[in-house]
């Protein structure tokens, strides 16, 4: 968690440096640059939150998979007991409950796995989006810095 917060802070600071560099070079701050920087900052904070959630999602996936395996083992034992005495209603009910538990736990394990996969996809997508936005911002700032100024000192 602490590592994720440090990473988020470094991303935010890193996204602020191009803005300060453009200002120091005399490039004017206009609305478009400020909006781009704001989007990059928001997306960077969102990315840091997502990355901080990965550990918890991995733990959820592992515990759900362990529970599903345990339920499947219990279902197997109940089915074996029922196979030895197929006329026993009590064993039949236990086997039915164990099968139902195994089914629901397997579903929970799949859902936890899907959530982790979706989170990782969102992280990759957001990382690419931030990279595109930063490239666009740098391109915009470099063209703004290269534009000729008139006699009043403005572009």
Secondary structure, DSSP 8 states (H G I E B T S, - for coil): -HHHHHHHHHHHHHHHHHHHHHHHTT----HHHHHHHHHHHHHHHHHHHHHHHHHHHHHHHHHHHHHHHHHHHHHHHHHHHHHH-TT-HHHHHHHHHHHHHHHHHHHHHHHHHHHHHHHHHHHHHHHHHHHHHHHHHHHHHHHHHHS---TTS--
